[in-house]
């Protein structure tokens, strides 16, 4: 799933984000959502989140939960 719709992202979701400094290269950073920073229902570039590591970026994909 992509990260453009806020309703699909929950606190604790396992996601890949692109950090501001990685927007040109498209390098993804994997982590778990601590805070959802975008207040609108959707965003064309991805919902902005803060990971548990403190990194902030836009969600590019939501990963399946590990069992």
Secondary structure as UniProt FT lines:
FT   HELIX           6..8
FT   TURN            11..12
FT   STRAND          14..19
FT   HELIX           20..22
FT   TURN            23..26
FT   STRAND          28..36
FT   TURN            44..45
FT   STRAND          48..51
FT   TURN            52..53
FT   STRAND          56..62
//
